[in-house]
Amino acid sequence: LQQSLVEQAHSVSPVQLAQAARAMAYALDQDGVLVEEHDRHRRRGLQITRRTDGSARLAGDLTAICAEALLSTLEPLAAPAPAQDGAKDPRTCGQRWHDALHDAALIALRSQQLPDCAGFAATIVLHMTPQQVDTGTGLVTTGHGAQISVPEALTRFGDARILPVLLGDTGQIIAHGHTRRIFTEGQRLAMTARDLGCSFPGCTHPPTRCQAHHITDYTITRKTSIDDGTLVCGFHHREHPKLGWTCHMINGIPHWKAPPWLDPQQTPRRNQAHARPLV
């Protein structure tokens, strides 16, 4: 066994050598693999430790099939965003994997395939006041007690599984759902037919990985319509303001403008990355 591995080490990579060693170990002690699987199953677990600001730290042990399912889900979502005008995805590898987990959780919520919780479909609930909606300032409390900024909360309201609840000065419910701000299923389907996925130039994410985005902030327009909305993947929904890109509706089609330092001419761009049916 040792001699065989030494000989292979001259012609294979370290990863391939490790795979060969595991295969040999399995051939010599097949019962040992079953014992290890049983032990992993017994030790499986996940801890989510919340911090005082609502963020959390993950730790745990996954079984082999759980790890495989997680990797298969997150790998396509963690891929670097396409470079635009030489500007590469600014996120680190760890940040991309974090954002992939974030997007996967929102996709699961939008699928409406999760079991009901306390009698209603799994939903992120945000508690805020009308004044916060009007001013765009302050902190919003989530259903699990975390606090996020109002601007962060407002960017999420287009998603069908994020529900705002407006509370008065004494805690009374003034309004809930605020459906005028949430894109309906019909509106999302219409934008899917038009955008075919993320509308950001060069992005190939399909509609199932996208969120509905108000092109003009709702606090300005007070309306939710496909004429002022578009589908955007989680990364571009979160990051486009920081990257300096802006979205504009031209003849009913969403276009994007790069920041002046990338494109001094400010040429509107339409995403051509999605395959469009021939007409």
FENZI-V195859 format. One record per residue. N is the residue number from 0. PSI is psi in whole degrees, 0 to 359 (* if undefined). OMEGA is omega in degrees with one decimal (* if undefined). D_CENTER is the distance of its C-alpha to the mean C-alpha in Angstrom with 1 decimal. Layout:
n: (N | N)
psi: (PSI | PSI)
omega: (OMEGA | OMEGA)
d_center: (D_CENTER | D_CENTER)
This chain:
n: (0 | 1 | 2 | 3 | 4 | 5 | 6 | 7 | 8 | 9 | 10 | 11 | 12 | 13 | 14 | 15 | 16 | 17 | 18 | 19 | 20 | 21 | 22 | 23 | 24 | 25 | 26 | 27 | 28 | 29 | 30 | 31 | 32 | 33 | 34 | 35 | 36 | 37 | 38 | 39 | 40 | 41 | 42 | 43 | 44 | 45 | 46 | 47 | 48 | 49 | 50 | 51 | 52 | 53 | 54 | 55 | 56 | 57 | 58 | 59 | 60 | 61 | 62 | 63 | 64 | 65 | 66 | 67 | 68 | 69 | 70 | 71 | 72 | 73 | 74 | 75 | 76 | 77 | 78 | 79 | 80 | 81 | 82 | 83 | 84 | 85 | 86 | 87 | 88 | 89 | 90 | 91 | 92 | 93 | 94 | 95 | 96 | 97 | 98 | 99 | 100 | 101 | 102 | 103 | 104 | 105 | 106 | 107 | 108 | 109 | 110 | 111 | 112 | 113 | 114 | 115 | 116 | 117 | 118 | 119 | 120 | 121 | 122 | 123 | 124 | 125 | 126 | 127 | 128 | 129 | 130 | 131 | 132 | 133 | 134 | 135 | 136 | 137 | 138 | 139 | 140 | 141 | 142 | 143 | 144 | 145 | 146 | 147 | 148 | 149 | 150 | 151 | 152 | 153 | 154 | 155 | 156 | 157 | 158 | 159 | 160 | 161 | 162 | 163 | 164 | 165 | 166 | 167 | 168 | 169 | 170 | 171 | 172 | 173 | 174 | 175 | 176 | 177 | 178 | 179 | 180 | 181 | 182 | 183 | 184 | 185 | 186 | 187 | 188 | 189 | 190 | 191 | 192 | 193 | 194 | 195 | 196 | 197 | 198 | 199 | 200 | 201 | 202 | 203 | 204 | 205 | 206 | 207 | 208 | 209 | 210 | 211 | 212 | 213 | 214 | 215 | 216 | 217 | 218 | 219 | 220 | 221 | 222 | 223 | 224 | 225 | 226 | 227 | 228 | 229 | 230 | 231 | 232 | 233 | 234 | 235 | 236 | 237 | 238 | 239 | 240 | 241 | 242 | 243 | 244 | 245 | 246 | 247 | 248 | 249 | 250 | 251 | 252 | 253 | 254 | 255 | 256 | 257 | 258 | 259 | 260 | 261 | 262 | 263 | 264 | 265 | 266 | 267 | 268 | 269 | 270 | 271 | 272 | 273 | 274 | 275 | 276 | 277 | 278)
psi: (310 | 316 | 320 | 318 | 322 | 318 | 319 | 332 | 339 | 344 | 357 | 165 | 165 | 323 | 315 | 324 | 319 | 321 | 319 | 321 | 319 | 321 | 319 | 318 | 322 | 319 | 326 | 331 | 73 | 328 | 331 | 327 | 317 | 321 | 318 | 319 | 317 | 320 | 318 | 320 | 320 | 325 | 359 | 146 | 161 | 130 | 131 | 105 | 112 | 140 | 171 | 335 | 4 | 344 | 175 | 161 | 134 | 143 | 150 | 181 | 128 | 145 | 167 | 317 | 327 | 317 | 320 | 317 | 319 | 315 | 319 | 328 | 318 | 331 | 311 | 331 | 338 | 0 | 146 | 142 | 147 | 139 | 142 | 119 | 38 | 353 | 110 | 165 | 120 | 354 | 148 | 169 | 316 | 322 | 323 | 321 | 323 | 312 | 329 | 318 | 319 | 309 | 322 | 322 | 319 | 324 | 319 | 321 | 316 | 336 | 338 | 28 | 357 | 150 | 152 | 150 | 117 | 33 | 0 | 160 | 145 | 123 | 142 | 122 | 132 | 124 | 124 | 173 | 158 | 326 | 323 | 323 | 319 | 319 | 338 | 23 | 163 | 188 | 137 | 138 | 132 | 172 | 337 | 13 | 1 | 161 | 131 | 161 | 154 | 315 | 321 | 318 | 319 | 329 | 345 | 350 | 346 | 346 | 135 | 340 | 21 | 117 | 116 | 142 | 118 | 125 | 144 | 185 | 329 | 9 | 2 | 150 | 119 | 318 | 155 | 153 | 310 | 53 | 339 | 335 | 344 | 129 | 132 | 169 | 319 | 320 | 319 | 319 | 320 | 317 | 329 | 316 | 326 | 311 | 332 | 12 | 199 | 131 | 356 | 135 | 127 | 349 | 136 | 9 | 132 | 172 | 327 | 342 | 13 | 159 | 153 | 131 | 130 | 118 | 313 | 132 | 139 | 327 | 342 | 313 | 331 | 34 | 155 | 111 | 158 | 341 | 346 | 30 | 160 | 161 | 133 | 137 | 165 | 317 | 309 | 333 | 317 | 320 | 343 | 325 | 322 | 328 | 351 | 8 | 146 | 147 | 142 | 138 | 121 | 116 | 39 | 8 | 131 | 130 | 159 | 146 | 132 | 160 | 153 | 328 | 342 | 323 | 91 | 333 | 347 | 50 | 124 | 138 | 137 | 141 | 121 | 14 | 338 | 141 | 125 | 142 | 145 | 141 | *)
omega: (-179.8 | -179.6 | 179.9 | 180.0 | 178.5 | 179.3 | -180.0 | -177.0 | -179.8 | -171.7 | -179.0 | 178.5 | 176.8 | 179.6 | 179.4 | 178.4 | 178.3 | 177.5 | 178.7 | 178.9 | 178.4 | 179.5 | 178.0 | 179.6 | 178.2 | -179.4 | -179.1 | -175.1 | -177.0 | 178.1 | -178.9 | 178.0 | 179.5 | 177.4 | -179.6 | 178.2 | 178.9 | -179.9 | 177.8 | 179.0 | -179.9 | -176.5 | -175.5 | 179.5 | 178.8 | 176.9 | 174.8 | -176.4 | -178.6 | 172.9 | -176.6 | -179.7 | 177.6 | 176.0 | -174.1 | 174.5 | -179.4 | 173.4 | 178.2 | 177.0 | -179.0 | 171.3 | -176.4 | -177.1 | 176.6 | 178.1 | 179.3 | 178.7 | -179.1 | 179.8 | 179.8 | 179.5 | -171.3 | -175.7 | 179.8 | 179.9 | -176.7 | -179.7 | 178.5 | 176.4 | -179.6 | 178.4 | 177.9 | 179.5 | 178.2 | 179.7 | -177.6 | 175.7 | -174.9 | -174.8 | 172.0 | 178.1 | 179.3 | 178.2 | 178.1 | 178.3 | 174.7 | -178.3 | 176.3 | 177.3 | 176.6 | -177.5 | 179.2 | 178.5 | 178.7 | 176.5 | 178.1 | 177.6 | -178.4 | -178.7 | -178.6 | 177.4 | 180.0 | 176.8 | 176.3 | 177.5 | -179.0 | 173.9 | 178.7 | -177.9 | -180.0 | -173.6 | 170.9 | -178.8 | 179.5 | -179.8 | -179.3 | -178.7 | 176.1 | 179.7 | 178.2 | 177.5 | -176.8 | -174.4 | -178.1 | -179.3 | 177.1 | -178.8 | 179.3 | 179.5 | 178.9 | -180.0 | 178.1 | 173.0 | 177.4 | 178.0 | 177.0 | -179.0 | 178.6 | 177.6 | 177.4 | -179.7 | -176.2 | 179.4 | -176.3 | -169.2 | 178.0 | -176.3 | -173.3 | -178.2 | 172.0 | -169.8 | 174.7 | 173.7 | -178.6 | -177.0 | 178.0 | -176.1 | -178.7 | 178.0 | 179.7 | 179.6 | 177.8 | 179.2 | 176.0 | -179.5 | 178.5 | -170.1 | 177.3 | -177.5 | -177.1 | 177.1 | 179.7 | 178.0 | 179.0 | 178.6 | 177.9 | 178.8 | 178.9 | 179.0 | 175.9 | 179.1 | -178.2 | -171.7 | -179.7 | -178.4 | 178.4 | -176.5 | -179.1 | -176.2 | 176.8 | -177.5 | -177.0 | -178.3 | -179.4 | -178.2 | -177.8 | 179.0 | -174.2 | 174.6 | 177.6 | -172.7 | 171.5 | 179.6 | 172.5 | -174.5 | -177.9 | -179.2 | 178.4 | -174.2 | -175.3 | 177.4 | 176.1 | -176.5 | 178.9 | 177.0 | 179.0 | -179.9 | 178.6 | 175.6 | 179.9 | 177.6 | -176.6 | -178.7 | -176.8 | 175.2 | -177.9 | -165.4 | -172.5 | 176.9 | -179.5 | -179.3 | 176.6 | 179.3 | 177.0 | -179.1 | -179.3 | 178.0 | -179.8 | -178.7 | 177.1 | -179.1 | 178.4 | 175.1 | -179.5 | 174.9 | 176.9 | 176.5 | -176.7 | -178.6 | 174.5 | -177.2 | -179.0 | -179.6 | 178.4 | -179.3 | 177.3 | -177.7 | 174.6 | 179.4 | 178.9 | -174.5 | -178.0 | 178.0 | -178.7 | -178.8 | 177.5 | 179.6 | *)
d_center: (46.0 | 46.1 | 48.0 | 45.7 | 42.6 | 44.6 | 45.5 | 42.0 | 40.8 | 42.7 | 40.7 | 37.2 | 34.2 | 33.5 | 30.6 | 32.9 | 35.7 | 33.6 | 32.7 | 36.5 | 37.4 | 35.2 | 36.7 | 40.1 | 39.5 | 38.4 | 41.5 | 43.7 | 42.2 | 40.3 | 40.8 | 39.1 | 35.7 | 36.0 | 37.0 | 33.9 | 31.6 | 33.3 | 33.0 | 29.2 | 28.9 | 31.0 | 29.1 | 25.6 | 23.7 | 20.6 | 21.0 | 18.6 | 20.7 | 19.9 | 21.3 | 23.2 | 20.6 | 18.0 | 16.1 | 16.6 | 17.8 | 17.3 | 20.3 | 21.7 | 23.3 | 21.8 | 24.1 | 24.1 | 22.6 | 19.8 | 19.0 | 19.3 | 16.9 | 14.2 | 14.9 | 15.0 | 11.6 | 9.9 | 12.3 | 11.3 | 7.7 | 9.4 | 12.0 | 13.1 | 12.5 | 15.9 | 18.6 | 20.0 | 23.7 | 23.7 | 20.9 | 18.7 | 15.2 | 16.2 | 13.8 | 15.6 | 15.0 | 14.1 | 11.7 | 9.9 | 10.0 | 8.8 | 5.6 | 5.5 | 6.6 | 4.4 | 1.8 | 5.6 | 7.0 | 6.1 | 7.3 | 10.1 | 11.0 | 11.3 | 13.3 | 15.9 | 17.1 | 16.9 | 20.3 | 21.5 | 21.6 | 24.9 | 25.7 | 22.6 | 19.3 | 16.5 | 15.3 | 14.0 | 17.3 | 17.9 | 21.6 | 23.0 | 26.2 | 27.3 | 28.4 | 24.9 | 23.6 | 26.7 | 26.7 | 23.0 | 24.1 | 24.0 | 21.8 | 20.1 | 20.4 | 17.8 | 19.2 | 19.2 | 21.0 | 18.6 | 19.1 | 16.8 | 18.2 | 19.0 | 17.4 | 14.0 | 14.7 | 16.0 | 13.0 | 11.3 | 14.5 | 14.0 | 11.7 | 14.2 | 13.3 | 13.5 | 17.2 | 19.2 | 22.7 | 25.3 | 27.9 | 31.4 | 33.4 | 34.7 | 31.5 | 32.4 | 29.8 | 30.2 | 27.5 | 24.5 | 21.8 | 22.8 | 22.1 | 23.3 | 20.0 | 17.8 | 17.6 | 19.5 | 19.0 | 21.7 | 20.2 | 16.9 | 19.2 | 21.3 | 18.6 | 17.4 | 21.1 | 21.3 | 18.2 | 17.6 | 14.0 | 12.3 | 15.5 | 15.1 | 18.0 | 17.7 | 14.1 | 14.3 | 11.0 | 12.5 | 12.3 | 10.7 | 7.3 | 8.0 | 8.6 | 12.2 | 13.4 | 16.9 | 18.6 | 21.2 | 20.3 | 21.3 | 23.6 | 25.6 | 25.8 | 25.6 | 24.5 | 21.6 | 22.5 | 21.5 | 23.9 | 21.8 | 18.3 | 16.0 | 12.9 | 10.3 | 7.2 | 4.3 | 6.7 | 9.7 | 9.1 | 9.0 | 11.5 | 14.0 | 16.3 | 16.7 | 17.4 | 19.9 | 18.9 | 19.8 | 19.5 | 22.8 | 23.9 | 27.0 | 29.0 | 26.2 | 23.8 | 20.9 | 21.8 | 20.5 | 22.8 | 22.4 | 23.7 | 27.6 | 27.7 | 26.0 | 27.7 | 30.8 | 31.6 | 28.3 | 28.2 | 25.7 | 23.6 | 22.2 | 19.7 | 22.0 | 19.7 | 19.4 | 22.6 | 24.5 | 27.3 | 30.8 | 32.9)
